[in-house]
């Protein structure tokens, strides 16, 4: 009986400790930093959206950085550089989707975080077959037109496959 109890405790202990082993997540991408860009027109001006995607040694997307060129008062800059000076908070509040509104950089952060959380852009819903217009409900809490941002991320990820 003592041998049976001792053997049982050993087996239970092995089971418990083997269950605590950390399993590394494996992604589907090649390690590296990837860049994608898309040119687009808005209100008669031409801009460029850029995306930088970092994939770690396990093939997991660890960070995404999206920004867009912008002309403010005849000065070429980017929307992230402008920060609160871009002036989107009131507009997004008036649309009524985001209580209190959100600046451009706050909204694009939601897209960046979603790409990392979902490990890609398979979650994106398009409203047309040509994949040029996102479904308006694709990204909760975002009122900005996100087509060029997703397309820039897509170009970066295509290099990582």
C-alpha positions as CSV (number, residue, x, y, z in Angstrom):
1,X,0.0,0.0,0.0
2,X,2.9,2.4,0.8
3,X,4.4,1.7,-2.5
4,X,1.1,2.4,-4.3
5,X,0.7,5.8,-2.4
6,X,4.3,6.8,-3.0
7,X,4.0,5.9,-6.7
8,X,0.7,7.9,-6.9
9,X,2.3,11.0,-5.3
10,X,5.3,10.8,-7.7
11,X,3.0,10.4,-10.7
12,X,0.7,13.3,-9.6
13,X,3.8,15.4,-8.9
14,X,5.2,14.7,-12.4
15,X,1.9,15.5,-14.0
16,X,1.6,18.8,-12.1
17,X,5.1,20.0,-12.9
18,X,5.0,18.9,-16.5
19,X,1.8,20.9,-16.9
20,X,3.6,24.1,-15.8
21,X,6.0,24.1,-18.7
22,X,5.8,27.3,-20.7
23,X,4.9,26.7,-24.3
24,X,6.3,29.3,-26.7
25,X,3.8,30.7,-29.2
26,X,4.7,30.2,-32.8
27,X,3.6,32.6,-35.4
28,X,3.4,32.3,-39.2
29,X,5.8,35.1,-40.2
30,X,9.5,35.4,-40.7
31,X,11.5,37.3,-38.1
32,X,12.3,40.8,-39.1
33,X,11.1,44.4,-39.5
34,X,8.9,45.0,-42.6
35,X,7.8,48.2,-44.3
36,X,4.7,48.9,-46.5
37,X,3.4,52.1,-47.9
38,X,0.4,53.3,-49.9
39,X,-0.1,56.6,-51.8
40,X,-3.6,58.1,-51.6
41,X,-5.4,61.3,-52.4
42,X,-7.5,63.2,-49.9
43,X,-9.3,66.5,-50.6
44,X,-7.1,67.1,-53.6
45,X,-3.7,66.5,-51.9
46,X,-1.5,63.5,-52.2
47,X,-0.3,61.7,-49.1
48,X,1.6,58.5,-48.2
49,X,0.7,56.1,-45.5
50,X,3.5,54.0,-44.0
51,X,3.4,50.9,-41.9
52,X,6.3,49.2,-40.0
53,X,5.7,45.7,-38.7
54,X,8.1,44.0,-36.3
55,X,8.0,40.2,-36.1
56,X,10.0,38.4,-33.4
57,X,12.1,35.2,-33.6
58,X,9.0,33.1,-32.9
59,X,7.2,34.5,-35.9
60,X,4.8,36.6,-33.9
61,X,3.9,40.2,-34.7
62,X,5.1,42.2,-31.7
63,X,4.5,45.8,-32.9
64,X,3.0,47.8,-35.6
65,X,3.6,51.5,-36.4
66,X,1.3,53.4,-38.8
67,X,1.7,57.0,-39.8
68,X,0.7,59.2,-42.7
69,X,2.2,62.3,-44.3
70,X,0.2,65.4,-43.9
71,X,0.5,69.1,-45.0
72,X,-0.4,71.5,-42.1
73,X,-0.2,75.2,-42.8
74,X,2.1,74.5,-45.8
75,X,4.5,72.4,-43.7
76,X,5.0,68.7,-44.6
77,X,4.8,66.6,-41.5
78,X,3.0,63.4,-40.3
79,X,-0.2,62.9,-38.5
80,X,1.5,61.3,-35.5
81,X,3.9,64.2,-35.3
82,X,1.0,66.6,-35.1
83,X,-0.5,64.7,-32.2
84,X,-3.4,66.8,-30.7
85,X,-2.7,69.6,-33.2
86,X,-4.1,67.4,-36.0
87,X,-7.5,68.4,-34.5
88,X,-9.7,65.4,-35.0
89,X,-11.1,65.0,-31.5
90,X,-14.1,67.3,-32.0
91,X,-14.9,65.9,-35.4
92,X,-14.9,62.3,-34.1
93,X,-17.0,63.3,-31.1
94,X,-19.6,64.9,-33.4
95,X,-19.9,61.7,-35.4
96,X,-21.2,60.1,-32.2
97,X,-19.3,56.8,-32.4
98,X,-16.6,57.7,-29.9
99,X,-17.8,59.4,-26.7
100,X,-15.8,62.5,-26.2
101,X,-14.0,61.9,-29.5
102,X,-10.5,60.7,-30.2
103,X,-7.5,62.2,-32.0
104,X,-6.0,60.6,-35.1
105,X,-3.1,59.0,-33.2
106,X,-5.5,57.5,-30.6
107,X,-7.6,55.9,-33.3
108,X,-4.7,54.6,-35.3
109,X,-3.3,53.0,-32.1
110,X,-6.5,50.9,-32.0
111,X,-5.7,49.6,-35.5
112,X,-2.0,48.9,-34.5
113,X,-3.1,47.1,-31.4
114,X,-5.7,45.1,-33.2
115,X,-3.2,43.9,-35.8
116,X,-0.9,42.7,-33.0
117,X,-3.7,41.1,-31.0
118,X,-5.1,39.3,-34.1
119,X,-1.6,38.5,-35.5
120,X,-2.5,39.9,-38.9
121,X,-5.4,41.5,-40.8
122,X,-7.7,38.5,-41.4
123,X,-10.3,40.1,-39.2
124,X,-10.7,43.0,-41.7
125,X,-14.1,43.2,-43.4
126,X,-14.2,45.0,-46.8
127,X,-17.4,46.5,-48.2
128,X,-16.3,45.9,-51.8
129,X,-14.7,43.0,-53.7
130,X,-11.8,45.2,-54.9
131,X,-10.8,45.6,-51.2
132,X,-10.6,49.4,-51.4
133,X,-13.2,50.3,-48.8
134,X,-13.4,49.0,-45.3
135,X,-16.7,48.1,-43.7
136,X,-17.5,50.9,-41.3
137,X,-17.9,48.6,-38.4
138,X,-14.5,46.8,-38.9
139,X,-12.7,48.6,-36.1
140,X,-14.6,49.6,-33.1
141,X,-13.9,53.1,-31.8
142,X,-12.4,54.3,-35.1
143,X,-13.9,57.0,-37.3
144,X,-10.9,57.6,-39.6
145,X,-10.9,56.2,-43.1
146,X,-8.6,53.2,-42.5
147,X,-8.3,51.7,-46.0
148,X,-4.7,53.0,-46.7
149,X,-3.6,52.0,-43.2
150,X,-4.7,48.4,-43.6
151,X,-3.3,48.3,-47.1
152,X,0.1,49.5,-45.9
153,X,0.1,46.9,-43.1
154,X,-0.9,44.3,-45.7
155,X,2.1,45.2,-47.9
156,X,4.4,44.9,-44.9
157,X,3.0,41.5,-43.9
158,X,3.2,40.1,-47.4
159,X,7.0,40.5,-47.1
160,X,7.0,38.6,-43.8
161,X,5.4,35.5,-45.2
